[in-house]
Amino acid sequence: MIGRISGILVEKHPPMVLVDAHGVGYEIDVPMSTFYQLPATGSQVTLFTHLVVREDAHQLFGFWTDGERRTFRQLLKIAGIGARTALAVLSGLSVQELSQAVASQDAGRLTKIPGIGKKTAERLLLELKDRFKAEAGAAVVSAGVLPGDDILNALLALGYNDREAQWAMGQLDANLSVADGIRQALKLLSKR
């Protein structure tokens, strides 16, 4: 399994990028969320990767963050969702937006993604609900995520709707740690 690639970014042709790692050029398909984070061609780049081996092809998918790769892998576990569909989901929504859509069971956000119909969106929401709750319970800290994002995601994973979670976030001091922020937000919401 190829888990990470570091090298020189040679080409960018959405959704494919070409990374030269010690003389070997790897064609890697990336979601648009990753594509927008990439540096200019000729620059050093590191991508988390997932290799899909099929009878007729080996496909390498790359992600800017490990959180994107974990979400991609969660999507692949859902019956009827292939790598291309999972890539389309991550191109249409960030991991945080997908988590919020799942927490609020908002199928409308998913159906705006090309290739995702109403039935597929409902299946995604149903399958991801338990998986995202389990992940939120294990305090995963990912690079580039603000503490407020973790607090908001935790509240959404605990079953509060977007409106309630946003209200509680507005009441909190911006300098709180994630654990303290969650505790205070829960106290506020229990009194509401």
N, C-alpha and C positions, 0 to 999 in steps of 0.2 A: 504494500500500500504506500502510496506517495502522500505524505501528510503535510508537507510544506515545501515550497520552492522559493529560493532566493536567487536573483540574478538581474541581468540587465533587461529592461523592458524594450523590446525591439520594435514591435508593431502593436497598434491598437485599431481594431476593426470590430465594433460592437456586434455581437457579444464576445468575440474572440480576441484574445491578446496573445502575443508571442513573447515568451521569456527565454532568454539565453542564459542557461545555468552551466557554466564551465564547458562551453562549446556545444552543448546540446540544446536545441530549440524546442521548447514545449509549447504546443498550442493549447490554450486554456480558455474555456468558456467561463465568463463571469457575469453575475447579475449587474444591472445598471447601477445599483447602489454601490457596488465595488468599483465599477468602471469610472464613476465620477470622482472617486478618491485617488485614482492612479496618478502618479507623477508623469512628467513629460517623457516621451520616448528618449532612450539613451540613459535614463536614470536607473538607479538601483531600486528594486522592488522585492518585497516578500509577500507571498500569498499563502494562506492556508488552503489546502487542496483536498479534494475528494475524487477518487478514481472509480469510475463506473466501468465494469468489464461486462461486455455483452458478447454474444457469439460472433457478431459481425464487426465489432469496433471496441476500442478502449477509449473512453472519453474522460478528460481531466477537467474538473470544475474548480475554479479558484474563488477565494473570498478574502476580503480585506480584514475581517475579524473572525475570531473563532466562534463568536455568537452566531454570525451568519452561517458558518459551516454547520454548527449544531442544529440550527433551524432547518437548513437544507436536508440534513439527515433525518430529522423528525418528519419532514414532508414526504421523503422517500418511503417511509414506513407505512404510509397510508395507501390502502388498496386503490389502484387506479391512478395513482399520482406517479408519474415518471420524472426523470431528471429534467426534461425540458419544461414541464409544467411547474416543477419546484423552482426552477430558475426564473420562470415568468412571475411567480408569486413574489420572489425576492426582488425582482426588478420593479414590480408595481408597488410594493410596500416595504418599508424598512422593517427590521425585526421588531422594533418597538411598536410600530403601527400595526403589524400583524398581531402582536400580543394584545394590543388594545382592542382590535377587532374581534379577537377570540374571546376576550374577557367580557365584552359587551354583546357578544353574539351578533355582530353586525355583518350579515351576509352581503349587504349592499356594497360595502367597501371592497369585498372580494370579487364580486361580479363585475366591477369596473376593470379588472385585469383581463387583458385579451386571453381568450381560451378558457376562462373560468365561467361556467354557467351556474345557474341557481342550485342545481343538485350537487354539483362539485363543491360549491361554496359551503353548502350546508354540511356536507360530509367532512370538509376540512375543519369547520368550526366544531363539530361534534368530536372528531378524533383528536384535535389539538388541545381541546379544553383541559383534559386531564393531564396531558403531557406538559403543558405550560405551567399548570399549577404545581406539578412535581418539581419542575425546574426552578420556579420562583421560591419554593420552600428551601432549596439548597442555595444559600446565599452565594450566587455566582457573580464575581466582579469581573466585568469585561472592560478592556481598554477603551477609553474615550467616552464612557458613559458617566454622566453626572450623577451625584447622589440623589438628586431630586427625581431623576428618571427611574432609579431603582425603587424609591419610595412609591412613586406612582404605579409602577409595574406590580409591586407587592400588593398594593391596595386593590388593583384590578384583578390580580390573581386570587385574592381573598373573596372575590365576589361583589365588590362594590362597583357600581356603574361609573362611567366616565365622569358624569356630572358631580357625583359625590366625591370621587377621588380628586378631581380638580379643585373642588371647594376646599377640601381638607388641605391640599397642597398650598392653597392661597393663605391659609391661616398659620403656616409653619415658618419658623425662622430659617433663612437660607443657609445658615452655617451649621445646621444640625448634622450629626452623623446619620447614616442610613438607619441603623437600629433605633436610635432615639427618635428620628423622624417618623418611623413606622409606629412606634409606641404612642407618640403624641397624636398622630393622625387617627389612630384607632380610638383613643380616648375622646377626641373631638367628635368622631362619627358616632360613638356610642351614646353621646349626650344629645345628639341632634334629633 
